[in-house]
Amino acid sequence: MWPVSLCYISYAVLSVARVSGTHTVQYTSETFSTEVPKKNHFVMFFAPWCGHCNRLAPTWEQLAEEFNKDESKQVKIAKVDCTVDTSLCSEHDVTGYPTLKFFKTGEAEAVKFRGTRDLASLTAFINEHIGNIHQETESEFNVPEPVNGLVELTEETFTKHVESGKHFVKFYAPWCGHCQKLAPTWDALAKALEHDTTVTIAKVDCTVHRSICNSFDIKGYPTLLWIEDGKKVEKYQGQRTDEDLKAFVIQKLGSSDSVSAEGTTEPEPISPVVSYTGDNFEHGISVGISFTKFFAPWCGHCKRLAPTWEELAIKFVGNPYVKIAKVDCTLDSSKDLCNQQEVDGFPTLFLYRDGEKVSEYNGSRSLEDLYEFVIKHIPHDEL
């Protein structure tokens, strides 16, 4: 009987040690709803099989030891096993492991931690949300240093950096071939504009900082966005040449050549090309042929095509069945239209007949070839 009693005592001691050695509070669906509202909580939502969770566990325990052993601390460190309490994790929008959220007493929405998962960063995050942060911490976490004009943004620095001013941001993945081809051009663009205080050229690695890319609905790489005062203004869809990228930046900064030295806008000459917007497009294409150029003013290829497009329109002056038209996709009144028509680059040339999209032109942009393309689509009785 003695060996059995010894085994029993050893098991009991081991059980007590395991409990007393754990400083992190583990909540279930029942205890979470009653305990969390009483005090500030920093909660790790995890899955036992998750490698990232297992690597974080010792650090999380250190954090719990620091904050949970002292009742005077203003926050409690806790965790929830999402393989057990699935409904609780769903309720708090947990879609990956580990997810770390700070629940502040009296506030309905929790704040998601997006930083580096080391003890110093986790502690600084807690202090920030309970008001114990030092003055210098904000600048330390929120001011990225540019390298040759290019700012590399992270989950810690992105929001603060783009919340004011104008920013041209590349969202990319290191494995993406198109991203790798663009990289030297993007670096050159940043270098060329490094002394321009009116804009920053930046990049975000979406394989590391997924939450930023998700918030901007990034679905392909590279995606280039023009952001002003924290909001997406325009997605760049032009050619990725140095010339076109610079022209886009200049146009977005308002440095248009159409403004004269006296500050007055030069009047546009009368053009045989019909201008469509989202307001008049459907009516414009409803009868006859409309060969339509979707363009952006900053696009180099569009600029080179413009005089040829004017000549093409002149050839059909007097033919009521054919209209040579254009749509400026940068105008607020046309952005939705260009998206609906699936314009994914500039210039895009679509031919419409009696309100229906018939064909996209992808051939040579010479006057002769463009003219022959239109003629081919005109019914014989309209010639």
Order of alpha helices (4+ residues) and beta strands (2+ residues): alpha-beta-alpha-beta-alpha-beta-alpha-beta-beta-alpha-alpha-beta-alpha-beta-alpha-beta-alpha-beta-beta-alpha-beta-alpha-beta-alpha-beta-alpha-beta-beta-alpha
